[in-house]
Amino acid sequence: MKKLQAHQSNFLKRLEENKTSQISASRLRRRTALPLIVLLLLILAGWAFFFVQNSLIIPRQIAEAEEYLRDDRVAADYANAQALTAQKEAVENTLRTLQEAKANLDSYPSLDPAAYLRILGCAGDYVALQSLDFQRESGELILLAEADSATRAAWFVARLRASGMFSGIAYYGYEADSGNSGAYRNYVFSVNAVLPGGGSDV
């Protein structure tokens, strides 16, 4: 009788252990399967998102963009914008060219009225200026004058040099101009002078 009770007790104990083991295995399987299910759901959600994007949203956006580009008003606005951009660039280029030209002109020497009066002062009563040609780009001044003698012509050139107005002066002599009587009366000569800041000295 005691052996039978012990055998039954062992059987019930093993049965309980088997049930416990089965429950633990079932729980383990559920715990292992849960992350896989979550991963599968995420994959399915991502696939569904891309499917909706490719099948519905993107084609609709492409169609809207194509319809927008086919609109005549859009094409006209685009053409006008291009024309305005080209006009703006042309105006900017013209303005830049004018500004550069002005800067160049401002850098050139200038012959103001005061300088002209000083030249007349150097001539005095003995030399008459016939013409005055000023090249602003080079700063060169070409004087054509007439004196009553060769000495006066040289005297005028010396006074121009002494005035300090010019960085260089070139005097190449004179030509005698005879009157109706055949006697030499007047002496015509030219002077090339360069203002400071002009071209190379003459």
MDAnalysis code that builds the backbone (N, CA, C; Angstrom):
import MDAnalysis as mda
import numpy as np

u = mda.Universe.empty(606, n_residues=202, atom_resindex=np.repeat(np.arange(202), 3), trajectory=True)
u.add_TopologyAttr("name", ["N", "CA", "C"] * 202)
u.add_TopologyAttr("resid", np.arange(1, 203))
u.add_TopologyAttr("resname", ["MET", "LYS", "LYS", "LEU", "GLN", "ALA", "HIS", "GLN", "SER", "ASN", "PHE", "LEU", "LYS", "ARG", "LEU", "GLU", "GLU", "ASN", "LYS", "THR", "SER", "GLN", "ILE", "SER", "ALA", "SER", "ARG", "LEU", "ARG", "ARG", "ARG", "THR", "ALA", "LEU", "PRO", "LEU", "ILE", "VAL", "LEU", "LEU", "LEU", "LEU", "ILE", "LEU", "ALA", "GLY", "TRP", "ALA", "PHE", "PHE", "PHE", "VAL", "GLN", "ASN", "SER", "LEU", "ILE", "ILE", "PRO", "ARG", "GLN", "ILE", "ALA", "GLU", "ALA", "GLU", "GLU", "TYR", "LEU", "ARG", "ASP", "ASP", "ARG", "VAL", "ALA", "ALA", "ASP", "TYR", "ALA", "ASN", "ALA", "GLN", "ALA", "LEU", "THR", "ALA", "GLN", "LYS", "GLU", "ALA", "VAL", "GLU", "ASN", "THR", "LEU", "ARG", "THR", "LEU", "GLN", "GLU", "ALA", "LYS", "ALA", "ASN", "LEU", "ASP", "SER", "TYR", "PRO", "SER", "LEU", "ASP", "PRO", "ALA", "ALA", "TYR", "LEU", "ARG", "ILE", "LEU", "GLY", "CYS", "ALA", "GLY", "ASP", "TYR", "VAL", "ALA", "LEU", "GLN", "SER", "LEU", "ASP", "PHE", "GLN", "ARG", "GLU", "SER", "GLY", "GLU", "LEU", "ILE", "LEU", "LEU", "ALA", "GLU", "ALA", "ASP", "SER", "ALA", "THR", "ARG", "ALA", "ALA", "TRP", "PHE", "VAL", "ALA", "ARG", "LEU", "ARG", "ALA", "SER", "GLY", "MET", "PHE", "SER", "GLY", "ILE", "ALA", "TYR", "TYR", "GLY", "TYR", "GLU", "ALA", "ASP", "SER", "GLY", "ASN", "SER", "GLY", "ALA", "TYR", "ARG", "ASN", "TYR", "VAL", "PHE", "SER", "VAL", "ASN", "ALA", "VAL", "LEU", "PRO", "GLY", "GLY", "GLY", "SER", "ASP", "VAL"])
u.atoms.positions = np.array([
    [0.852, -1.207, 0.000],
    [0.000, 0.000, 0.000],
    [0.873, 1.238, 0.000],
    [1.894, 1.217, 0.741],
    [2.788, 2.375, 0.795],
    [3.501, 2.560, -0.522],
    [3.872, 1.429, -1.174],
    [4.535, 1.521, -2.466],
    [3.601, 2.127, -3.495],
    [2.359, 1.746, -3.459],
    [1.386, 2.280, -4.414],
    [1.200, 3.766, -4.209],
    [1.125, 4.178, -2.973],
    [0.956, 5.615, -2.695],
    [2.197, 6.405, -3.153],
    [3.335, 5.817, -2.941],
    [4.567, 6.505, -3.373],
    [4.622, 6.594, -4.885],
    [4.208, 5.503, -5.568],
    [4.221, 5.523, -7.035],
    [3.256, 6.572, -7.571],
    [2.074, 6.646, -6.978],
    [1.089, 7.659, -7.415],
    [1.614, 9.063, -7.158],
    [2.261, 9.247, -6.049],
    [2.804, 10.566, -5.701],
    [3.858, 10.989, -6.721],
    [4.728, 10.043, -7.103],
    [5.755, 10.366, -8.111],
    [5.140, 10.673, -9.462],
    [4.106, 9.900, -9.807],
    [3.433, 10.125, -11.099],
    [2.798, 11.508, -11.134],
    [2.118, 11.888, -10.061],
    [1.474, 13.210, -10.005],
    [2.523, 14.326, -10.047],
    [3.642, 14.071, -9.413],
    [4.705, 15.078, -9.400],
    [5.276, 15.284, -10.791],
    [5.500, 14.136, -11.523],
    [6.037, 14.260, -12.887],
    [5.030, 14.921, -13.819],
    [3.744, 14.567, -13.565],
    [2.680, 15.175, -14.380],
    [2.648, 16.687, -14.171],
    [2.796, 17.087, -12.938],
    [2.807, 18.536, -12.631],
    [4.020, 19.196, -13.254],
    [5.155, 18.515, -13.212],
    [6.362, 19.071, -13.808],
    [6.219, 19.201, -15.322],
    [5.575, 18.171, -15.947],
    [5.359, 18.227, -17.395],
    [4.457, 19.405, -17.768],
    [3.395, 19.602, -16.968],
    [2.496, 20.726, -17.239],
    [3.245, 22.053, -17.124],
    [4.065, 22.141, -16.065],
    [4.841, 23.376, -15.864],
    [5.800, 23.611, -17.027],
    [6.430, 22.520, -17.482],
    [7.372, 22.636, -18.602],
    [6.642, 23.055, -19.872],
    [5.482, 22.489, -20.102],
    [4.708, 22.855, -21.296],
    [4.282, 24.322, -21.252],
    [3.859, 24.747, -20.060],
    [3.444, 26.155, -19.922],
    [4.637, 27.077, -20.180],
    [5.803, 26.727, -19.631],
    [7.010, 27.556, -19.829],
    [7.396, 27.577, -21.291],
    [7.320, 26.427, -21.968],
    [7.666, 26.369, -23.389],
    [6.701, 27.205, -24.208],
    [5.408, 27.126, -23.833],
    [4.402, 27.923, -24.556],
    [4.660, 29.411, -24.379],
    [4.987, 29.799, -23.161],
    [5.287, 31.212, -22.904],
    [6.538, 31.655, -23.670],
    [7.548, 30.773, -23.719],
    [8.780, 31.094, -24.438],
    [8.496, 31.280, -25.923],
    [7.643, 30.376, -26.479],
    [7.311, 30.515, -27.898],
    [6.586, 31.816, -28.182],
    [5.683, 32.171, -27.247],
    [4.945, 33.426, -27.437],
    [5.895, 34.626, -27.361],
    [6.807, 34.577, -26.409],
    [7.761, 35.683, -26.269],
    [8.686, 35.786, -27.495],
    [9.056, 34.661, -28.047],
    [9.922, 34.657, -29.228],
    [9.147, 35.115, -30.472],
    [7.914, 34.741, -30.564],
    [7.117, 35.070, -31.749],
    [6.692, 36.533, -31.762],
    [6.576, 37.172, -30.596],
    [6.074, 38.553, -30.535],
    [6.975, 39.546, -31.299],
    [8.296, 39.526, -31.103],
    [9.138, 40.450, -31.886],
    [9.058, 40.189, -33.387],
    [8.944, 38.906, -33.751],
    [8.832, 38.601, -35.176],
    [7.544, 39.168, -35.759],
    [6.478, 39.076, -34.984],
    [5.190, 39.617, -35.445],
    [5.273, 41.131, -35.593],
    [5.915, 41.786, -34.599],
    [6.064, 43.243, -34.664],
    [6.896, 43.643, -35.886],
    [7.993, 42.915, -36.125],
    [8.843, 43.200, -37.290],
    [8.073, 43.017, -38.581],
    [7.280, 41.949, -38.651],
    [6.479, 41.701, -39.846],
    [5.462, 42.814, -40.064],
    [4.852, 43.278, -38.975],
    [3.883, 44.376, -39.093],
    [4.566, 45.657, -39.592],
    [5.768, 45.915, -39.080],
    [6.505, 47.101, -39.540],
    [6.838, 46.999, -41.017],
    [7.271, 45.835, -41.454],
    [7.569, 45.631, -42.877],
    [6.325, 45.850, -43.728],
    [5.215, 45.293, -43.267],
    [3.959, 45.463, -44.012],
    [3.532, 46.929, -44.052],
    [3.733, 47.654, -42.936],
    [3.368, 49.076, -42.902],
    [4.241, 49.874, -43.865],
    [5.553, 49.572, -43.880],
    [6.449, 50.266, -44.806],
    [6.096, 49.969, -46.242],
    [5.815, 48.733, -46.537],
    [5.427, 48.369, -47.905],
    [4.144, 49.081, -48.297],
    [3.185, 49.151, -47.366],
    [1.925, 49.832, -47.660],
    [2.159, 51.321, -47.914],
    [3.074, 51.940, -47.136],
    [3.370, 53.364, -47.326],
    [3.952, 53.623, -48.719],
    [4.951, 52.814, -49.094],
    [5.559, 53.005, -50.410],
    [4.568, 52.682, -51.529],
    [3.725, 51.718, -51.293],
    [2.711, 51.390, -52.288],
    [1.764, 52.570, -52.501],
    [1.334, 53.173, -51.409],
    [0.436, 54.337, -51.517],
    [1.152, 55.498, -52.201],
    [2.423, 55.706, -51.825],
    [3.210, 56.784, -52.451],
    [3.323, 56.581, -53.957],
    [3.724, 55.366, -54.352],
    [3.972, 55.091, -55.769],
    [2.688, 54.976, -56.570],
    [1.662, 54.493, -55.959],
    [0.427, 54.224, -56.703],
    [-0.535, 55.408, -56.722],
    [-0.495, 56.247, -55.699],
    [-1.513, 57.290, -55.588],
    [-0.922, 58.691, -55.539],
    [-0.065, 58.947, -54.562],
    [0.375, 60.316, -54.306],
    [1.315, 60.825, -55.392],
    [2.381, 60.069, -55.696],
    [3.369, 60.534, -56.675],
    [2.761, 60.721, -58.062],
    [1.983, 59.770, -58.590],
    [1.357, 60.025, -59.904],
    [0.462, 61.262, -59.904],
    [-0.238, 61.492, -58.801],
    [-1.083, 62.687, -58.735],
    [-0.240, 63.953, -58.746],
    [0.875, 63.940, -58.012],
    [1.758, 65.108, -58.012],
    [2.365, 65.344, -59.395],
    [2.739, 64.266, -60.092],
    [3.279, 64.398, -61.451],
    [2.235, 64.994, -62.377],
    [1.021, 64.538, -62.275],
    [-0.054, 65.060, -63.118],
    [-0.305, 66.533, -62.841],
    [-0.272, 66.922, -61.571],
    [-0.475, 68.328, -61.229],
    [0.657, 69.196, -61.771],
    [1.888, 68.694, -61.672],
    [3.028, 69.455, -62.189],
    [2.952, 69.610, -63.699],
    [2.587, 68.536, -64.398],
    [2.461, 68.608, -65.858],
    [1.350, 69.564, -66.260],
    [0.252, 69.524, -65.545],
    [-0.845, 70.444, -65.850],
    [-0.426, 71.893, -65.605],
    [0.346, 72.127, -64.571],
    [0.829, 73.475, -64.267],
    [1.743, 73.984, -65.376],
    [2.636, 73.103, -65.846],
    [3.567, 73.512, -66.893],
    [2.872, 73.718, -68.234],
    [1.759, 73.045, -68.464],
    [1.028, 73.218, -69.727],
    [0.176, 74.475, -69.733],
    [0.016, 75.101, -68.594],
    [-0.807, 76.304, -68.504],
    [-0.154, 77.445, -69.299],
    [-0.914, 78.049, -70.222],
    [-0.376, 79.135, -71.058],
    [0.049, 80.332, -70.219],
    [-0.693, 80.609, -69.166],
    [-0.336, 81.757, -68.324],
    [1.000, 81.524, -67.631],
    [1.227, 80.293, -67.201],
    [2.509, 79.971, -66.567],
    [3.645, 80.124, -67.576],
    [3.427, 79.629, -68.799],
    [4.462, 79.756, -69.830],
    [4.737, 81.220, -70.137],
    [3.670, 82.040, -70.211],
    [3.859, 83.468, -70.486],
    [4.608, 84.147, -69.346],
    [4.240, 83.811, -68.108],
    [4.942, 84.393, -66.956],
    [6.415, 83.995, -66.953],
    [6.678, 82.743, -67.318],
    [8.067, 82.281, -67.346],
    [8.859, 83.023, -68.421],
    [8.232, 83.192, -69.606],
    [8.902, 83.919, -70.685],
    [9.150, 85.369, -70.284],
    [8.152, 85.988, -69.639],
    [8.329, 87.375, -69.185],
    [9.445, 87.478, -68.150],
    [9.489, 86.499, -67.259],
    [10.539, 86.513, -66.236],
    [11.918, 86.387, -66.876],
    [12.022, 85.525, -67.892],
    [13.303, 85.387, -68.596],
    [13.679, 86.683, -69.302],
    [12.673, 87.326, -69.948],
    [12.946, 88.583, -70.651],
    [13.379, 89.664, -69.671],
    [12.688, 89.736, -68.521],
    [13.056, 90.734, -67.518],
    [14.456, 90.472, -66.972],
    [14.787, 89.201, -66.783],
    [16.118, 88.870, -66.298],
    [17.184, 89.298, -67.306],
    [16.908, 89.042, -68.598],
    [17.865, 89.449, -69.632],
    [17.996, 90.969, -69.693],
    [16.852, 91.675, -69.577],
    [16.898, 93.145, -69.584],
    [17.669, 93.668, -68.374],
    [17.422, 93.057, -67.227],
    [18.130, 93.476, -66.012],
    [19.639, 93.292, -66.174],
    [20.041, 92.138, -66.724],
    [21.471, 91.892, -66.923],
    [22.062, 92.890, -67.916],
    [21.290, 93.223, -68.985],
    [21.782, 94.188, -69.972],
    [21.961, 95.566, -69.343],
    [20.985, 95.978, -68.520],
    [21.085, 97.280, -67.847],
    [22.270, 97.290, -66.885],
    [22.446, 96.191, -66.146],
    [23.566, 96.117, -65.206],
    [24.900, 96.184, -65.943],
    [25.001, 95.502, -67.095],
    [26.236, 95.549, -67.884],
    [26.499, 96.949, -68.401],
    [25.424, 97.631, -68.895],
    [25.575, 98.996, -69.387],
    [26.013, 99.926, -68.264],
    [25.379, 99.779, -67.105],
    [25.734, 100.612, -65.956],
    [27.178, 100.375, -65.544],
    [27.592, 99.113, -65.547],
    [28.970, 98.796, -65.179],
    [29.956, 99.419, -66.166],
    [29.609, 99.367, -67.459],
    [30.480, 99.966, -68.478],
    [30.572, 101.470, -68.306],
    [29.426, 102.113, -68.028],
    [29.423, 103.567, -67.831],
    [30.220, 103.955, -66.585],
    [30.071, 103.167, -65.535],
    [30.822, 103.469, -64.314],
    [32.328, 103.335, -64.543],
    [32.723, 102.305, -65.306],
    [34.142, 102.153, -65.613],
    [34.643, 103.301, -66.478],
    [33.813, 103.714, -67.473],
    [34.208, 104.831, -68.332],
    [34.341, 106.119, -67.519],
    [33.400, 106.340, -66.605],
    [33.465, 107.540, -65.765],
    [34.705, 107.518, -64.887],
    [35.002, 106.324, -64.316],
    [36.195, 106.220, -63.478],
    [37.457, 106.516, -64.288],
    [37.478, 106.034, -65.544],
    [38.630, 106.323, -66.400],
    [38.741, 107.813, -66.700],
    [37.590, 108.432, -67.016],
    [37.605, 109.867, -67.315],
    [38.020, 110.687, -66.100],
    [37.545, 110.265, -64.931],
    [37.906, 111.003, -63.714],
    [39.398, 110.897, -63.417],
    [40.020, 109.817, -63.909],
    [41.452, 109.655, -63.655],
    [42.303, 110.470, -64.632],
    [41.680, 110.976, -65.713],
    [42.441, 111.747, -66.683],
    [42.673, 113.170, -66.164],
    [43.773, 113.784, -66.592],
    [43.989, 115.196, -66.241],
    [42.953, 116.078, -66.926],
    [42.702, 117.230, -66.374],
    [41.746, 118.170, -66.972],
    [42.401, 119.549, -67.070],
    [42.003, 120.267, -68.110],
    [42.516, 121.626, -68.330],
    [41.400, 122.595, -67.943],
    [41.482, 123.133, -66.745],
    [40.423, 124.028, -66.272],
    [40.698, 125.459, -66.735],
    [39.724, 126.355, -66.619],
    [39.908, 127.750, -67.058],
    [41.090, 128.439, -66.400],
    [41.387, 128.102, -65.145],
    [42.511, 128.739, -64.460],
    [43.829, 128.386, -65.149],
    [43.946, 127.116, -65.578],
    [45.173, 126.708, -66.277],
    [45.291, 127.441, -67.610],
    [44.170, 127.616, -68.298],
    [44.201, 128.323, -69.581],
    [44.636, 129.778, -69.368],
    [44.165, 130.417, -68.319],
    [44.559, 131.797, -68.037],
    [46.046, 131.883, -67.708],
    [46.599, 130.870, -67.046],
    [48.029, 130.882, -66.743],
    [48.844, 130.764, -68.035],
    [48.341, 129.969, -68.985],
    [49.037, 129.870, -70.274],
    [49.032, 131.222, -70.984],
    [47.887, 131.903, -70.949],
    [47.815, 133.231, -71.553],
    [48.757, 134.199, -70.845],
    [48.882, 134.049, -69.526],
    [49.806, 134.899, -68.783],
    [51.250, 134.674, -69.201],
    [51.592, 133.412, -69.505],
    [52.950, 133.126, -69.984],
    [53.197, 133.740, -71.366],
    [52.144, 133.846, -72.159],
    [52.296, 134.417, -73.511],
    [52.525, 135.920, -73.453],
    [51.898, 136.580, -72.488],
    [52.064, 138.025, -72.370],
    [51.566, 138.765, -73.607],
    [52.202, 139.866, -73.878],
    [51.810, 140.687, -75.035],
    [52.626, 140.373, -76.274],
    [53.507, 139.382, -76.189],
    [54.443, 139.149, -77.283],
    [54.137, 137.886, -78.089],
    [53.287, 137.036, -77.547],
    [52.960, 135.770, -78.215],
    [51.442, 135.659, -78.335],
    [50.982, 135.317, -79.521],
    [49.542, 135.139, -79.756],
    [49.246, 133.649, -79.966],
    [48.326, 133.121, -79.181],
    [47.932, 131.710, -79.336],
    [46.974, 131.583, -80.513],
    [47.313, 130.728, -81.445],
    [46.448, 130.520, -82.609],
    [45.479, 129.355, -82.386],
    [45.922, 128.318, -81.739],
    [45.043, 127.163, -81.448],
    [45.561, 126.428, -80.217],
    [44.642, 125.692, -79.603],
    [44.964, 124.901, -78.410],
    [44.186, 123.596, -78.509],
    [44.894, 122.498, -78.564],
    [44.259, 121.179, -78.682],
    [44.660, 120.344, -77.464],
    [43.661, 119.950, -76.684],
    [43.942, 119.196, -75.464],
    [43.386, 117.786, -75.602],
    [44.247, 116.791, -75.456],
    [43.856, 115.378, -75.479],
    [43.755, 114.882, -74.035],
    [42.528, 114.753, -73.541],
    [42.365, 114.425, -72.131],
    [42.850, 113.014, -71.809],
    [42.686, 112.084, -72.761],
    [43.112, 110.712, -72.485],
    [44.605, 110.633, -72.189],
    [45.394, 111.390, -72.925],
    [46.848, 111.366, -72.734],
    [47.353, 112.533, -71.891],
    [46.485, 113.545, -71.659],
    [46.910, 114.720, -70.911],
    [47.833, 115.625, -71.715],
    [47.857, 115.433, -73.030],
    [48.778, 116.207, -73.870],
    [48.080, 117.462, -74.407],
    [48.807, 118.547, -74.334],
    [48.318, 119.844, -74.811],
    [49.211, 120.303, -75.976],
    [48.589, 120.580, -77.111],
    [49.335, 121.033, -78.290],
    [48.968, 122.488, -78.550],
    [49.950, 123.347, -78.427],
    [49.759, 124.792, -78.624],
    [50.373, 125.201, -79.961],
    [49.620, 125.938, -80.723],
    [50.147, 126.569, -81.940],
    [50.113, 128.078, -81.690],
    [51.287, 128.705, -81.762],
    [51.392, 130.118, -81.386],
    [52.205, 130.888, -82.424],
    [52.170, 132.194, -82.264],
    [52.888, 133.088, -83.181],
    [53.548, 134.188, -82.361],
    [54.840, 134.442, -82.652],
    [55.593, 135.480, -81.938],
    [56.195, 136.454, -82.967],
    [56.589, 137.616, -82.461],
    [57.170, 138.605, -83.375],
    [58.655, 138.389, -83.588],
    [59.226, 137.408, -82.846],
    [60.635, 137.096, -83.041],
    [60.896, 135.689, -82.526],
    [62.017, 135.112, -82.972],
    [62.402, 133.786, -82.494],
    [62.715, 133.815, -81.011],
    [63.257, 134.951, -80.562],
    [63.587, 135.086, -79.148],
    [62.328, 135.016, -78.289],
    [61.269, 135.672, -78.754],
    [60.011, 135.666, -78.007],
    [59.410, 134.251, -77.962],
    [59.549, 133.491, -79.023],
    [59.029, 132.125, -79.030],
    [59.733, 131.288, -77.958],
    [61.069, 131.382, -77.921],
    [61.826, 130.641, -76.904],
    [61.500, 131.153, -75.504],
    [61.296, 132.468, -75.386],
    [60.936, 133.081, -74.092],
    [59.609, 132.526, -73.574],
    [58.633, 132.353, -74.458],
    [57.327, 131.806, -74.087],
    [57.466, 130.359, -73.599],
    [58.247, 129.557, -74.307],
    [58.450, 128.157, -73.903],
    [59.131, 128.098, -72.539],
    [60.106, 128.981, -72.310],
    [60.793, 128.998, -71.014],
    [59.822, 129.343, -69.893],
    [58.908, 130.262, -70.140],
    [57.917, 130.631, -69.111],
    [56.942, 129.481, -68.834],
    [56.588, 128.738, -69.867],
    [55.727, 127.570, -69.653],
    [56.424, 126.545, -68.753],
    [57.719, 126.313, -69.012],
    [58.463, 125.356, -68.192],
    [58.555, 125.844, -66.742],
    [58.785, 127.136, -66.580],
    [58.947, 127.688, -65.232],
    [57.637, 127.718, -64.460],
    [56.489, 127.622, -65.152],
    [55.191, 127.691, -64.460],
    [54.931, 126.460, -63.595],
    [55.573, 125.337, -63.905],
    [55.339, 124.113, -63.140],
    [54.028, 123.427, -63.457],
    [53.321, 123.869, -64.482],
    [52.028, 123.277, -64.830],
    [52.175, 121.931, -65.528],
    [53.301, 121.693, -66.167],
    [53.439, 120.534, -67.032],
    [54.563, 119.618, -66.548],
    [54.364, 118.328, -66.803],
    [55.408, 117.362, -66.461],
    [56.435, 117.235, -67.573],
    [56.125, 117.707, -68.728],
    [57.067, 117.672, -69.837],
    [56.649, 118.642, -70.930],
    [57.630, 119.286, -71.604],
    [57.367, 120.239, -72.685],
    [58.352, 119.952, -73.818],
    [57.823, 119.918, -75.043],
    [58.666, 119.725, -76.224],
    [58.481, 120.926, -77.156],
    [59.602, 121.495, -77.548],
    [59.590, 122.653, -78.460],
    [60.555, 122.339, -79.593],
    [60.058, 122.337, -80.836],
    [60.852, 121.890, -81.978],
    [61.246, 123.046, -82.912],
    [61.205, 124.256, -82.428],
    [61.622, 125.381, -83.267],
    [60.447, 126.087, -83.899],
    [60.717, 126.910, -84.882],
    [59.707, 127.792, -85.457],
    [59.851, 127.836, -86.979],
    [58.870, 128.452, -87.591],
    [58.898, 128.743, -89.019],
    [58.641, 130.232, -89.199],
    [59.448, 130.831, -90.058],
    [59.291, 132.266, -90.314],
    [58.205, 132.467, -91.354],
    [57.306, 133.416, -91.043],
    [56.191, 133.736, -91.945],
    [56.428, 135.128, -92.510],
    [56.686, 135.196, -93.797],
    [57.002, 136.491, -94.419],
    [55.738, 137.202, -94.837],
    [55.782, 138.526, -94.779],
    [54.640, 139.324, -95.199],
    [54.682, 139.614, -96.687],
    [53.811, 140.528, -97.131],
    [53.745, 140.869, -98.555],
    [55.020, 141.536, -99.052],
    [55.732, 142.198, -98.169],
    [56.944, 142.912, -98.577],
    [58.142, 141.987, -98.734],
    [57.985, 140.719, -98.278],
    [59.074, 139.762, -98.370],
    [59.930, 139.729, -97.136],
    [59.730, 140.622, -96.206],
    [60.517, 140.630, -94.970],
    [59.892, 139.658, -93.977],
    [60.739, 138.992, -93.157],
    [60.231, 138.088, -92.122],
    [59.644, 138.911, -90.992],
    [58.382, 138.638, -90.687],
    [57.722, 139.407, -89.632],
    [57.324, 138.532, -88.455],
    [56.697, 137.418, -88.710],
    [56.143, 136.584, -87.640],
    [56.820, 135.221, -87.623],
    [56.822, 134.614, -86.429],
    [57.429, 133.310, -86.234],
    [56.356, 132.372, -85.635],
    [56.001, 131.359, -86.418],
    [54.974, 130.391, -86.006],
    [55.676, 129.160, -85.434],
    [55.183, 128.706, -84.313],
    [55.799, 127.537, -83.663],
    [54.737, 126.749, -82.895],
    [55.095, 125.540, -82.571],
    [54.188, 124.677, -81.790],
    [54.904, 124.154, -80.553],
    [54.112, 123.937, -79.536],
    [54.626, 123.420, -78.259],
    [53.765, 122.232, -77.833],
    [54.382, 121.103, -77.523],
    [53.678, 119.939, -76.970],
    [53.990, 119.846, -75.484],
    [52.918, 119.891, -74.669],
    [53.091, 119.845, -73.218],
    [52.180, 118.773, -72.634],
    [52.616, 118.170, -71.557],
    [51.847, 117.096, -70.902],
    [51.556, 117.521, -69.471],
    [50.276, 117.441, -69.107],
    [49.885, 117.746, -67.731],
    [50.283, 116.592, -66.806],
    [50.553, 116.879, -65.545],
    [50.867, 115.790, -64.594],
    [49.731, 114.790, -64.515],
    [50.076, 113.515, -64.503],
    [49.069, 112.469, -64.461],
    [48.667, 112.006, -65.838],
    [49.207, 112.627, -66.879],
    [48.881, 112.234, -68.236],
    [49.792, 111.107, -68.716],
    [50.009, 111.066, -70.034],
    [50.832, 110.019, -70.610],
    [52.310, 110.254, -70.340],
    [53.126, 109.592, -71.119],
    [54.569, 109.720, -70.937],
    [55.020, 111.128, -71.280],
    [56.062, 111.545, -70.614],
    [56.557, 112.892, -70.856],
    [57.042, 113.007, -72.301],
    [56.817, 114.222, -72.885],
    [57.258, 114.448, -74.263],
    [58.712, 114.880, -74.257],
])
